[in-house]
Amino acid sequence: MPVAELSLSTRSDEISDQSHYAFKYNAPQGEFELAIPKVETEVLQSDTTIELLVNFFADEVNKDLSTAQTLKVVAYEGVGKGAVAFR
């Protein structure tokens, strides 16, 4: 969605479609709008379940490890809810 469709504060005049992603959605808690800097964001081309996210993080970090190193990534999304990935 275009950034111009968000209800941004008057202090956000430097935000544009070139610099930010714009998101707007409704949840049980109400309506939410986000303008997120593109340089700090990676948009994933898959679902974002905790299981898929923990594997994505593990794959990304694993790229910087030597073959002798191992990795354990633990992610939580609530009490008793989470996932673990090993590389």
PyMOL Python script that loads the backbone (N, CA, C, O; Angstrom):
from pymol import cmd

cmd.read_pdbstr("""\
ATOM      1  N   MET A   1       0.839  -1.170   0.000  1.00  0.00           N
ATOM      2  CA  MET A   1       0.000   0.000   0.000  1.00  0.00           C
ATOM      3  C   MET A   1       0.885   1.234   0.000  1.00  0.00           C
ATOM      4  O   MET A   1       1.992   1.187   0.536  1.00  0.00           O
ATOM      5  N   PRO A   2       0.442   2.312  -0.571  1.00  0.00           N
ATOM      6  CA  PRO A   2       1.233   3.550  -0.577  1.00  0.00           C
ATOM      7  C   PRO A   2       1.316   4.175   0.816  1.00  0.00           C
ATOM      8  O   PRO A   2       0.347   4.141   1.575  1.00  0.00           O
ATOM      9  N   VAL A   3       2.454   4.734   1.141  1.00  0.00           N
ATOM     10  CA  VAL A   3       2.654   5.410   2.420  1.00  0.00           C
ATOM     11  C   VAL A   3       1.630   6.531   2.603  1.00  0.00           C
ATOM     12  O   VAL A   3       1.198   6.794   3.725  1.00  0.00           O
ATOM     13  N   ALA A   4       1.248   7.179   1.532  1.00  0.00           N
ATOM     14  CA  ALA A   4       0.300   8.302   1.614  1.00  0.00           C
ATOM     15  C   ALA A   4      -1.060   7.887   2.176  1.00  0.00           C
ATOM     16  O   ALA A   4      -1.817   8.738   2.641  1.00  0.00           O
ATOM     17  N   GLU A   5      -1.379   6.596   2.140  1.00  0.00           N
ATOM     18  CA  GLU A   5      -2.668   6.126   2.666  1.00  0.00           C
ATOM     19  C   GLU A   5      -2.651   5.915   4.177  1.00  0.00           C
ATOM     20  O   GLU A   5      -3.689   5.622   4.770  1.00  0.00           O
ATOM     21  N   LEU A   6      -1.492   6.060   4.804  1.00  0.00           N
ATOM     22  CA  LEU A   6      -1.397   5.923   6.253  1.00  0.00           C
ATOM     23  C   LEU A   6      -1.711   7.247   6.942  1.00  0.00           C
ATOM     24  O   LEU A   6      -1.529   8.318   6.363  1.00  0.00           O
ATOM     25  N   SER A   7      -2.175   7.163   8.162  1.00  0.00           N
ATOM     26  CA  SER A   7      -2.436   8.353   8.980  1.00  0.00           C
ATOM     27  C   SER A   7      -1.177   8.662   9.786  1.00  0.00           C
ATOM     28  O   SER A   7      -1.113   8.355  10.976  1.00  0.00           O
ATOM     29  N   LEU A   8      -0.191   9.259   9.155  1.00  0.00           N
ATOM     30  CA  LEU A   8       1.092   9.537   9.783  1.00  0.00           C
ATOM     31  C   LEU A   8       1.062  10.860  10.534  1.00  0.00           C
ATOM     32  O   LEU A   8       0.254  11.740  10.235  1.00  0.00           O
ATOM     33  N   SER A   9       1.942  10.988  11.501  1.00  0.00           N
ATOM     34  CA  SER A   9       2.029  12.238  12.255  1.00  0.00           C
ATOM     35  C   SER A   9       2.651  13.319  11.370  1.00  0.00           C
ATOM     36  O   SER A   9       3.236  13.026  10.327  1.00  0.00           O
ATOM     37  N   THR A  10       2.516  14.544  11.797  1.00  0.00           N
ATOM     38  CA  THR A  10       3.073  15.670  11.036  1.00  0.00           C
ATOM     39  C   THR A  10       4.595  15.662  11.065  1.00  0.00           C
ATOM     40  O   THR A  10       5.222  16.347  10.257  1.00  0.00           O
ATOM     41  N   ARG A  11       5.204  14.908  11.972  1.00  0.00           N
ATOM     42  CA  ARG A  11       6.666  14.826  12.089  1.00  0.00           C
ATOM     43  C   ARG A  11       7.255  13.771  11.157  1.00  0.00           C
ATOM     44  O   ARG A  11       8.449  13.484  11.237  1.00  0.00           O
ATOM     45  N   SER A  12       6.453  13.195  10.288  1.00  0.00           N
ATOM     46  CA  SER A  12       6.922  12.102   9.433  1.00  0.00           C
ATOM     47  C   SER A  12       6.999  12.505   7.961  1.00  0.00           C
ATOM     48  O   SER A  12       6.819  11.663   7.081  1.00  0.00           O
ATOM     49  N   ASP A  13       7.260  13.765   7.689  1.00  0.00           N
ATOM     50  CA  ASP A  13       7.254  14.241   6.309  1.00  0.00           C
ATOM     51  C   ASP A  13       8.395  13.674   5.460  1.00  0.00           C
ATOM     52  O   ASP A  13       8.350  13.794   4.236  1.00  0.00           O
ATOM     53  N   GLU A  14       9.415  13.059   6.071  1.00  0.00           N
ATOM     54  CA  GLU A  14      10.516  12.466   5.306  1.00  0.00           C
ATOM     55  C   GLU A  14      10.215  11.032   4.875  1.00  0.00           C
ATOM     56  O   GLU A  14      11.020  10.427   4.168  1.00  0.00           O
ATOM     57  N   ILE A  15       9.096  10.486   5.276  1.00  0.00           N
ATOM     58  CA  ILE A  15       8.726   9.107   4.924  1.00  0.00           C
ATOM     59  C   ILE A  15       8.058   9.096   3.555  1.00  0.00           C
ATOM     60  O   ILE A  15       7.155   9.884   3.274  1.00  0.00           O
ATOM     61  N   SER A  16       8.534   8.169   2.701  1.00  0.00           N
ATOM     62  CA  SER A  16       7.969   8.053   1.352  1.00  0.00           C
ATOM     63  C   SER A  16       7.932   6.583   0.945  1.00  0.00           C
ATOM     64  O   SER A  16       8.436   5.721   1.665  1.00  0.00           O
ATOM     65  N   ASP A  17       7.342   6.305  -0.195  1.00  0.00           N
ATOM     66  CA  ASP A  17       7.312   4.931  -0.723  1.00  0.00           C
ATOM     67  C   ASP A  17       8.714   4.446  -1.076  1.00  0.00           C
ATOM     68  O   ASP A  17       8.956   3.239  -1.091  1.00  0.00           O
ATOM     69  N   GLN A  18       9.629   5.348  -1.356  1.00  0.00           N
ATOM     70  CA  GLN A  18      10.998   4.956  -1.679  1.00  0.00           C
ATOM     71  C   GLN A  18      11.772   4.541  -0.420  1.00  0.00           C
ATOM     72  O   GLN A  18      12.667   3.699  -0.489  1.00  0.00           O
ATOM     73  N   SER A  19      11.429   5.126   0.712  1.00  0.00           N
ATOM     74  CA  SER A  19      12.189   4.861   1.941  1.00  0.00           C
ATOM     75  C   SER A  19      11.520   3.874   2.898  1.00  0.00           C
ATOM     76  O   SER A  19      12.195   3.279   3.737  1.00  0.00           O
ATOM     77  N   HIS A  20      10.210   3.695   2.784  1.00  0.00           N
ATOM     78  CA  HIS A  20       9.475   2.888   3.761  1.00  0.00           C
ATOM     79  C   HIS A  20       8.455   1.957   3.107  1.00  0.00           C
ATOM     80  O   HIS A  20       7.905   2.249   2.045  1.00  0.00           O
ATOM     81  N   TYR A  21       8.221   0.822   3.780  1.00  0.00           N
ATOM     82  CA  TYR A  21       7.084  -0.035   3.460  1.00  0.00           C
ATOM     83  C   TYR A  21       5.919   0.438   4.309  1.00  0.00           C
ATOM     84  O   TYR A  21       6.109   0.849   5.454  1.00  0.00           O
ATOM     85  N   ALA A  22       4.716   0.383   3.759  1.00  0.00           N
ATOM     86  CA  ALA A  22       3.520   0.779   4.502  1.00  0.00           C
ATOM     87  C   ALA A  22       2.608  -0.426   4.677  1.00  0.00           C
ATOM     88  O   ALA A  22       2.349  -1.171   3.732  1.00  0.00           O
ATOM     89  N   PHE A  23       2.131  -0.603   5.896  1.00  0.00           N
ATOM     90  CA  PHE A  23       1.215  -1.698   6.210  1.00  0.00           C
ATOM     91  C   PHE A  23       0.057  -1.156   7.030  1.00  0.00           C
ATOM     92  O   PHE A  23       0.220  -0.250   7.847  1.00  0.00           O
ATOM     93  N   LYS A  24      -1.114  -1.729   6.796  1.00  0.00           N
ATOM     94  CA  LYS A  24      -2.305  -1.339   7.548  1.00  0.00           C
ATOM     95  C   LYS A  24      -3.151  -2.597   7.695  1.00  0.00           C
ATOM     96  O   LYS A  24      -3.416  -3.295   6.716  1.00  0.00           O
ATOM     97  N   TYR A  25      -3.576  -2.884   8.931  1.00  0.00           N
ATOM     98  CA  TYR A  25      -4.385  -4.080   9.139  1.00  0.00           C
ATOM     99  C   TYR A  25      -5.260  -3.921  10.376  1.00  0.00           C
ATOM    100  O   TYR A  25      -5.007  -3.073  11.232  1.00  0.00           O
ATOM    101  N   ASN A  26      -6.286  -4.747  10.450  1.00  0.00           N
ATOM    102  CA  ASN A  26      -7.185  -4.782  11.595  1.00  0.00           C
ATOM    103  C   ASN A  26      -6.948  -6.066  12.367  1.00  0.00           C
ATOM    104  O   ASN A  26      -6.768  -7.133  11.780  1.00  0.00           O
ATOM    105  N   ALA A  27      -6.951  -5.954  13.692  1.00  0.00           N
ATOM    106  CA  ALA A  27      -6.802  -7.090  14.596  1.00  0.00           C
ATOM    107  C   ALA A  27      -7.856  -6.942  15.683  1.00  0.00           C
ATOM    108  O   ALA A  27      -8.494  -5.895  15.788  1.00  0.00           O
ATOM    109  N   PRO A  28      -8.045  -7.976  16.488  1.00  0.00           N
ATOM    110  CA  PRO A  28      -9.029  -7.861  17.575  1.00  0.00           C
ATOM    111  C   PRO A  28      -8.767  -6.659  18.499  1.00  0.00           C
ATOM    112  O   PRO A  28      -9.693  -6.146  19.127  1.00  0.00           O
ATOM    113  N   GLN A  29      -7.510  -6.216  18.577  1.00  0.00           N
ATOM    114  CA  GLN A  29      -7.170  -5.081  19.432  1.00  0.00           C
ATOM    115  C   GLN A  29      -7.431  -3.732  18.766  1.00  0.00           C
ATOM    116  O   GLN A  29      -7.350  -2.696  19.425  1.00  0.00           O
ATOM    117  N   GLY A  30      -7.744  -3.730  17.466  1.00  0.00           N
ATOM    118  CA  GLY A  30      -8.018  -2.486  16.763  1.00  0.00           C
ATOM    119  C   GLY A  30      -7.303  -2.403  15.427  1.00  0.00           C
ATOM    120  O   GLY A  30      -6.804  -3.405  14.913  1.00  0.00           O
ATOM    121  N   GLU A  31      -7.258  -1.194  14.867  1.00  0.00           N
ATOM    122  CA  GLU A  31      -6.598  -0.965  13.577  1.00  0.00           C
ATOM    123  C   GLU A  31      -5.146  -0.544  13.822  1.00  0.00           C
ATOM    124  O   GLU A  31      -4.853   0.251  14.715  1.00  0.00           O
ATOM    125  N   PHE A  32      -4.260  -1.092  13.015  1.00  0.00           N
ATOM    126  CA  PHE A  32      -2.835  -0.791  13.145  1.00  0.00           C
ATOM    127  C   PHE A  32      -2.293  -0.299  11.818  1.00  0.00           C
ATOM    128  O   PHE A  32      -2.692  -0.786  10.760  1.00  0.00           O
ATOM    129  N   GLU A  33      -1.390   0.658  11.870  1.00  0.00           N
ATOM    130  CA  GLU A  33      -0.687   1.174  10.700  1.00  0.00           C
ATOM    131  C   GLU A  33       0.801   1.221  11.008  1.00  0.00           C
ATOM    132  O   GLU A  33       1.209   1.646  12.088  1.00  0.00           O
ATOM    133  N   LEU A  34       1.599   0.786  10.058  1.00  0.00           N
ATOM    134  CA  LEU A  34       3.046   0.757  10.238  1.00  0.00           C
ATOM    135  C   LEU A  34       3.732   1.345   9.022  1.00  0.00           C
ATOM    136  O   LEU A  34       3.342   1.066   7.888  1.00  0.00           O
ATOM    137  N   ALA A  35       4.741   2.149   9.247  1.00  0.00           N
ATOM    138  CA  ALA A  35       5.661   2.614   8.210  1.00  0.00           C
ATOM    139  C   ALA A  35       7.036   2.140   8.661  1.00  0.00           C
ATOM    140  O   ALA A  35       7.567   2.629   9.659  1.00  0.00           O
ATOM    141  N   ILE A  36       7.616   1.188   7.930  1.00  0.00           N
ATOM    142  CA  ILE A  36       8.857   0.545   8.350  1.00  0.00           C
ATOM    143  C   ILE A  36       9.955   0.853   7.340  1.00  0.00           C
ATOM    144  O   ILE A  36       9.751   0.668   6.140  1.00  0.00           O
ATOM    145  N   PRO A  37      11.126   1.323   7.803  1.00  0.00           N
ATOM    146  CA  PRO A  37      12.217   1.646   6.878  1.00  0.00           C
ATOM    147  C   PRO A  37      12.643   0.418   6.053  1.00  0.00           C
ATOM    148  O   PRO A  37      12.852  -0.665   6.599  1.00  0.00           O
ATOM    149  N   LYS A  38      12.764   0.602   4.754  1.00  0.00           N
ATOM    150  CA  LYS A  38      13.153  -0.495   3.873  1.00  0.00           C
ATOM    151  C   LYS A  38      14.559  -1.004   4.173  1.00  0.00           C
ATOM    152  O   LYS A  38      14.824  -2.196   4.015  1.00  0.00           O
ATOM    153  N   VAL A  39      15.464  -0.127   4.603  1.00  0.00           N
ATOM    154  CA  VAL A  39      16.841  -0.553   4.867  1.00  0.00           C
ATOM    155  C   VAL A  39      16.943  -1.442   6.105  1.00  0.00           C
ATOM    156  O   VAL A  39      17.963  -2.101   6.305  1.00  0.00           O
ATOM    157  N   GLU A  40      15.904  -1.469   6.934  1.00  0.00           N
ATOM    158  CA  GLU A  40      15.898  -2.276   8.156  1.00  0.00           C
ATOM    159  C   GLU A  40      14.941  -3.455   8.065  1.00  0.00           C
ATOM    160  O   GLU A  40      14.668  -4.107   9.072  1.00  0.00           O
ATOM    161  N   THR A  41      14.427  -3.738   6.867  1.00  0.00           N
ATOM    162  CA  THR A  41      13.348  -4.711   6.727  1.00  0.00           C
ATOM    163  C   THR A  41      13.651  -5.725   5.645  1.00  0.00           C
ATOM    164  O   THR A  41      14.191  -5.392   4.590  1.00  0.00           O
ATOM    165  N   GLU A  42      13.299  -6.950   5.921  1.00  0.00           N
ATOM    166  CA  GLU A  42      13.341  -7.994   4.908  1.00  0.00           C
ATOM    167  C   GLU A  42      11.937  -8.566   4.804  1.00  0.00           C
ATOM    168  O   GLU A  42      11.391  -9.051   5.795  1.00  0.00           O
ATOM    169  N   VAL A  43      11.354  -8.515   3.628  1.00  0.00           N
ATOM    170  CA  VAL A  43      10.018  -9.048   3.406  1.00  0.00           C
ATOM    171  C   VAL A  43      10.171 -10.498   2.963  1.00  0.00           C
ATOM    172  O   VAL A  43      10.792 -10.785   1.939  1.00  0.00           O
ATOM    173  N   LEU A  44       9.600 -11.403   3.743  1.00  0.00           N
ATOM    174  CA  LEU A  44       9.721 -12.827   3.449  1.00  0.00           C
ATOM    175  C   LEU A  44       8.649 -13.260   2.461  1.00  0.00           C
ATOM    176  O   LEU A  44       7.519 -12.775   2.497  1.00  0.00           O
ATOM    177  N   GLN A  45       9.016 -14.168   1.589  1.00  0.00           N
ATOM    178  CA  GLN A  45       8.097 -14.652   0.561  1.00  0.00           C
ATOM    179  C   GLN A  45       7.432 -15.960   0.987  1.00  0.00           C
ATOM    180  O   GLN A  45       7.147 -16.823   0.157  1.00  0.00           O
ATOM    181  N   SER A  46       7.191 -16.095   2.279  1.00  0.00           N
ATOM    182  CA  SER A  46       6.530 -17.296   2.794  1.00  0.00           C
ATOM    183  C   SER A  46       5.663 -16.898   3.976  1.00  0.00           C
ATOM    184  O   SER A  46       5.649 -15.744   4.403  1.00  0.00           O
ATOM    185  N   ASP A  47       4.942 -17.885   4.492  1.00  0.00           N
ATOM    186  CA  ASP A  47       4.212 -17.648   5.727  1.00  0.00           C
ATOM    187  C   ASP A  47       5.216 -17.344   6.834  1.00  0.00           C
ATOM    188  O   ASP A  47       6.401 -17.644   6.694  1.00  0.00           O
ATOM    189  N   THR A  48       4.757 -16.759   7.917  1.00  0.00           N
ATOM    190  CA  THR A  48       5.665 -16.384   8.997  1.00  0.00           C
ATOM    191  C   THR A  48       5.266 -17.061  10.306  1.00  0.00           C
ATOM    192  O   THR A  48       5.147 -16.414  11.346  1.00  0.00           O
ATOM    193  N   THR A  49       5.062 -18.367  10.232  1.00  0.00           N
ATOM    194  CA  THR A  49       4.833 -19.123  11.456  1.00  0.00           C
ATOM    195  C   THR A  49       6.126 -19.135  12.254  1.00  0.00           C
ATOM    196  O   THR A  49       7.196 -18.883  11.699  1.00  0.00           O
ATOM    197  N   ILE A  50       6.047 -19.422  13.537  1.00  0.00           N
ATOM    198  CA  ILE A  50       7.246 -19.449  14.370  1.00  0.00           C
ATOM    199  C   ILE A  50       8.221 -20.512  13.871  1.00  0.00           C
ATOM    200  O   ILE A  50       9.435 -20.320  13.939  1.00  0.00           O
ATOM    201  N   GLU A  51       7.702 -21.621  13.375  1.00  0.00           N
ATOM    202  CA  GLU A  51       8.571 -22.684  12.860  1.00  0.00           C
ATOM    203  C   GLU A  51       9.331 -22.233  11.615  1.00  0.00           C
ATOM    204  O   GLU A  51      10.523 -22.510  11.485  1.00  0.00           O
ATOM    205  N   LEU A  52       8.661 -21.549  10.710  1.00  0.00           N
ATOM    206  CA  LEU A  52       9.330 -21.062   9.504  1.00  0.00           C
ATOM    207  C   LEU A  52      10.304 -19.931   9.830  1.00  0.00           C
ATOM    208  O   LEU A  52      11.382 -19.853   9.241  1.00  0.00           O
ATOM    209  N   LEU A  53       9.934 -19.060  10.760  1.00  0.00           N
ATOM    210  CA  LEU A  53      10.830 -17.961  11.138  1.00  0.00           C
ATOM    211  C   LEU A  53      12.112 -18.462  11.791  1.00  0.00           C
ATOM    212  O   LEU A  53      13.196 -17.979  11.464  1.00  0.00           O
ATOM    213  N   VAL A  54      12.009 -19.422  12.709  1.00  0.00           N
ATOM    214  CA  VAL A  54      13.207 -19.911  13.387  1.00  0.00           C
ATOM    215  C   VAL A  54      14.145 -20.582  12.384  1.00  0.00           C
ATOM    216  O   VAL A  54      15.365 -20.479  12.511  1.00  0.00           O
ATOM    217  N   ASN A  55      13.585 -21.261  11.396  1.00  0.00           N
ATOM    218  CA  ASN A  55      14.428 -21.869  10.360  1.00  0.00           C
ATOM    219  C   ASN A  55      15.049 -20.813   9.453  1.00  0.00           C
ATOM    220  O   ASN A  55      16.200 -20.957   9.041  1.00  0.00           O
ATOM    221  N   PHE A  56      14.310 -19.763   9.139  1.00  0.00           N
ATOM    222  CA  PHE A  56      14.859 -18.667   8.337  1.00  0.00           C
ATOM    223  C   PHE A  56      16.041 -18.025   9.058  1.00  0.00           C
ATOM    224  O   PHE A  56      17.097 -17.811   8.462  1.00  0.00           O
ATOM    225  N   PHE A  57      15.858 -17.718  10.352  1.00  0.00           N
ATOM    226  CA  PHE A  57      16.952 -17.110  11.127  1.00  0.00           C
ATOM    227  C   PHE A  57      18.164 -18.028  11.181  1.00  0.00           C
ATOM    228  O   PHE A  57      19.297 -17.578  11.013  1.00  0.00           O
ATOM    229  N   ALA A  58      17.929 -19.304  11.414  1.00  0.00           N
ATOM    230  CA  ALA A  58      19.034 -20.263  11.485  1.00  0.00           C
ATOM    231  C   ALA A  58      19.777 -20.339  10.156  1.00  0.00           C
ATOM    232  O   ALA A  58      21.007 -20.379  10.137  1.00  0.00           O
ATOM    233  N   ASP A  59      19.047 -20.358   9.052  1.00  0.00           N
ATOM    234  CA  ASP A  59      19.692 -20.406   7.731  1.00  0.00           C
ATOM    235  C   ASP A  59      20.515 -19.152   7.477  1.00  0.00           C
ATOM    236  O   ASP A  59      21.613 -19.237   6.926  1.00  0.00           O
ATOM    237  N   GLU A  60      20.006 -17.992   7.867  1.00  0.00           N
ATOM    238  CA  GLU A  60      20.723 -16.740   7.657  1.00  0.00           C
ATOM    239  C   GLU A  60      22.002 -16.677   8.488  1.00  0.00           C
ATOM    240  O   GLU A  60      23.057 -16.305   7.972  1.00  0.00           O
ATOM    241  N   VAL A  61      21.919 -17.032   9.756  1.00  0.00           N
ATOM    242  CA  VAL A  61      23.097 -16.998  10.625  1.00  0.00           C
ATOM    243  C   VAL A  61      24.106 -18.059  10.203  1.00  0.00           C
ATOM    244  O   VAL A  61      25.315 -17.832  10.250  1.00  0.00           O
ATOM    245  N   ASN A  62      23.608 -19.205   9.794  1.00  0.00           N
ATOM    246  CA  ASN A  62      24.476 -20.318   9.405  1.00  0.00           C
ATOM    247  C   ASN A  62      25.388 -19.949   8.233  1.00  0.00           C
ATOM    248  O   ASN A  62      26.464 -20.532   8.094  1.00  0.00           O
ATOM    249  N   LYS A  63      24.996 -19.022   7.409  1.00  0.00           N
ATOM    250  CA  LYS A  63      25.819 -18.592   6.268  1.00  0.00           C
ATOM    251  C   LYS A  63      27.166 -18.032   6.729  1.00  0.00           C
ATOM    252  O   LYS A  63      28.152 -18.095   5.994  1.00  0.00           O
ATOM    253  N   ASP A  64      27.207 -17.487   7.940  1.00  0.00           N
ATOM    254  CA  ASP A  64      28.428 -16.870   8.459  1.00  0.00           C
ATOM    255  C   ASP A  64      29.262 -17.801   9.338  1.00  0.00           C
ATOM    256  O   ASP A  64      30.290 -17.388   9.874  1.00  0.00           O
ATOM    257  N   LEU A  65      28.832 -19.037   9.487  1.00  0.00           N
ATOM    258  CA  LEU A  65      29.541 -19.982  10.336  1.00  0.00           C
ATOM    259  C   LEU A  65      30.445 -20.888   9.509  1.00  0.00           C
ATOM    260  O   LEU A  65      30.193 -21.135   8.330  1.00  0.00           O
ATOM    261  N   SER A  66      31.496 -21.373  10.148  1.00  0.00           N
ATOM    262  CA  SER A  66      32.351 -22.357   9.481  1.00  0.00           C
ATOM    263  C   SER A  66      31.661 -23.726   9.569  1.00  0.00           C
ATOM    264  O   SER A  66      30.711 -23.899  10.333  1.00  0.00           O
ATOM    265  N   THR A  67      32.135 -24.671   8.800  1.00  0.00           N
ATOM    266  CA  THR A  67      31.539 -26.006   8.816  1.00  0.00           C
ATOM    267  C   THR A  67      31.764 -26.705  10.156  1.00  0.00           C
ATOM    268  O   THR A  67      31.060 -27.663  10.476  1.00  0.00           O
ATOM    269  N   ALA A  68      32.729 -26.243  10.936  1.00  0.00           N
ATOM    270  CA  ALA A  68      33.006 -26.838  12.242  1.00  0.00           C
ATOM    271  C   ALA A  68      32.081 -26.296  13.334  1.00  0.00           C
ATOM    272  O   ALA A  68      32.006 -26.873  14.419  1.00  0.00           O
ATOM    273  N   GLN A  69      31.388 -25.210  13.065  1.00  0.00           N
ATOM    274  CA  GLN A  69      30.526 -24.590  14.070  1.00  0.00           C
ATOM    275  C   GLN A  69      29.106 -25.137  13.980  1.00  0.00           C
ATOM    276  O   GLN A  69      28.638 -25.526  12.909  1.00  0.00           O
ATOM    277  N   THR A  70      28.437 -25.158  15.115  1.00  0.00           N
ATOM    278  CA  THR A  70      27.032 -25.547  15.155  1.00  0.00           C
ATOM    279  C   THR A  70      26.212 -24.384  15.679  1.00  0.00           C
ATOM    280  O   THR A  70      26.747 -23.439  16.257  1.00  0.00           O
ATOM    281  N   LEU A  71      24.932 -24.464  15.474  1.00  0.00           N
ATOM    282  CA  LEU A  71      24.044 -23.357  15.814  1.00  0.00           C
ATOM    283  C   LEU A  71      22.731 -23.909  16.356  1.00  0.00           C
ATOM    284  O   LEU A  71      22.200 -24.897  15.849  1.00  0.00           O
ATOM    285  N   LYS A  72      22.227 -23.263  17.379  1.00  0.00           N
ATOM    286  CA  LYS A  72      20.901 -23.571  17.911  1.00  0.00           C
ATOM    287  C   LYS A  72      20.152 -22.250  18.025  1.00  0.00           C
ATOM    288  O   LYS A  72      20.618 -21.326  18.691  1.00  0.00           O
ATOM    289  N   VAL A  73      19.004 -22.158  17.382  1.00  0.00           N
ATOM    290  CA  VAL A  73      18.167 -20.960  17.457  1.00  0.00           C
ATOM    291  C   VAL A  73      16.861 -21.347  18.139  1.00  0.00           C
ATOM    292  O   VAL A  73      16.187 -22.294  17.732  1.00  0.00           O
ATOM    293  N   VAL A  74      16.518 -20.598  19.182  1.00  0.00           N
ATOM    294  CA  VAL A  74      15.287 -20.832  19.929  1.00  0.00           C
ATOM    295  C   VAL A  74      14.437 -19.572  19.810  1.00  0.00           C
ATOM    296  O   VAL A  74      14.924 -18.470  20.061  1.00  0.00           O
ATOM    297  N   ALA A  75      13.172 -19.727  19.428  1.00  0.00           N
ATOM    298  CA  ALA A  75      12.271 -18.577  19.291  1.00  0.00           C
ATOM    299  C   ALA A  75      10.971 -18.872  20.037  1.00  0.00           C
ATOM    300  O   ALA A  75      10.455 -19.989  19.994  1.00  0.00           O
ATOM    301  N   TYR A  76      10.457 -17.862  20.714  1.00  0.00           N
ATOM    302  CA  TYR A  76       9.215 -17.997  21.472  1.00  0.00           C
ATOM    303  C   TYR A  76       8.179 -17.024  20.929  1.00  0.00           C
ATOM    304  O   TYR A  76       8.510 -15.911  20.519  1.00  0.00           O
ATOM    305  N   GLU A  77       6.921 -17.458  20.931  1.00  0.00           N
ATOM    306  CA  GLU A  77       5.844 -16.551  20.558  1.00  0.00           C
ATOM    307  C   GLU A  77       4.790 -16.456  21.654  1.00  0.00           C
ATOM    308  O   GLU A  77       3.735 -15.852  21.459  1.00  0.00           O
ATOM    309  N   GLY A  78       5.070 -17.033  22.766  1.00  0.00           N
ATOM    310  CA  GLY A  78       4.151 -16.981  23.891  1.00  0.00           C
ATOM    311  C   GLY A  78       4.492 -18.086  24.867  1.00  0.00           C
ATOM    312  O   GLY A  78       5.411 -18.870  24.633  1.00  0.00           O
ATOM    313  N   VAL A  79       3.753 -18.149  25.957  1.00  0.00           N
ATOM    314  CA  VAL A  79       4.008 -19.148  26.985  1.00  0.00           C
ATOM    315  C   VAL A  79       3.744 -20.544  26.406  1.00  0.00           C
ATOM    316  O   VAL A  79       2.641 -20.850  25.953  1.00  0.00           O
ATOM    317  N   GLY A  80       4.776 -21.367  26.434  1.00  0.00           N
ATOM    318  CA  GLY A  80       4.646 -22.733  25.937  1.00  0.00           C
ATOM    319  C   GLY A  80       4.557 -22.851  24.426  1.00  0.00           C
ATOM    320  O   GLY A  80       4.232 -23.919  23.907  1.00  0.00           O
ATOM    321  N   LYS A  81       4.841 -21.773  23.719  1.00  0.00           N
ATOM    322  CA  LYS A  81       4.758 -21.786  22.257  1.00  0.00           C
ATOM    323  C   LYS A  81       6.073 -21.299  21.681  1.00  0.00           C
ATOM    324  O   LYS A  81       6.513 -20.188  21.976  1.00  0.00           O
ATOM    325  N   GLY A  82       6.689 -22.113  20.875  1.00  0.00           N
ATOM    326  CA  GLY A  82       7.959 -21.725  20.282  1.00  0.00           C
ATOM    327  C   GLY A  82       8.476 -22.793  19.355  1.00  0.00           C
ATOM    328  O   GLY A  82       7.784 -23.769  19.065  1.00  0.00           O
ATOM    329  N   ALA A  83       9.705 -22.607  18.886  1.00  0.00           N
ATOM    330  CA  ALA A  83      10.324 -23.556  17.972  1.00  0.00           C
ATOM    331  C   ALA A  83      11.836 -23.481  18.127  1.00  0.00           C
ATOM    332  O   ALA A  83      12.380 -22.489  18.611  1.00  0.00           O
ATOM    333  N   VAL A  84      12.503 -24.553  17.705  1.00  0.00           N
ATOM    334  CA  VAL A  84      13.953 -24.654  17.789  1.00  0.00           C
ATOM    335  C   VAL A  84      14.473 -25.127  16.442  1.00  0.00           C
ATOM    336  O   VAL A  84      13.867 -25.985  15.801  1.00  0.00           O
ATOM    337  N   ALA A  85      15.598 -24.565  16.015  1.00  0.00           N
ATOM    338  CA  ALA A  85      16.261 -25.009  14.784  1.00  0.00           C
ATOM    339  C   ALA A  85      17.729 -25.235  15.088  1.00  0.00           C
ATOM    340  O   ALA A  85      18.353 -24.450  15.802  1.00  0.00           O
ATOM    341  N   PHE A  86      18.278 -26.310  14.543  1.00  0.00           N
ATOM    342  CA  PHE A  86      19.688 -26.646  14.693  1.00  0.00           C
ATOM    343  C   PHE A  86      20.346 -26.624  13.325  1.00  0.00           C
ATOM    344  O   PHE A  86      19.746 -27.040  12.334  1.00  0.00           O
ATOM    345  N   ARG A  87      21.557 -26.149  13.273  1.00  0.00           N
ATOM    346  CA  ARG A  87      22.355 -26.184  12.043  1.00  0.00           C
ATOM    347  C   ARG A  87      23.744 -26.616  12.406  1.00  0.00           C
ATOM    348  O   ARG A  87      24.605 -26.722  11.533  1.00  0.00           O
TER     349      ARG A  87
END
""", "prot")
cmd.dss("prot")
cmd.show_as("cartoon", "prot")
cmd.util.cbc("prot")
cmd.orient("prot")
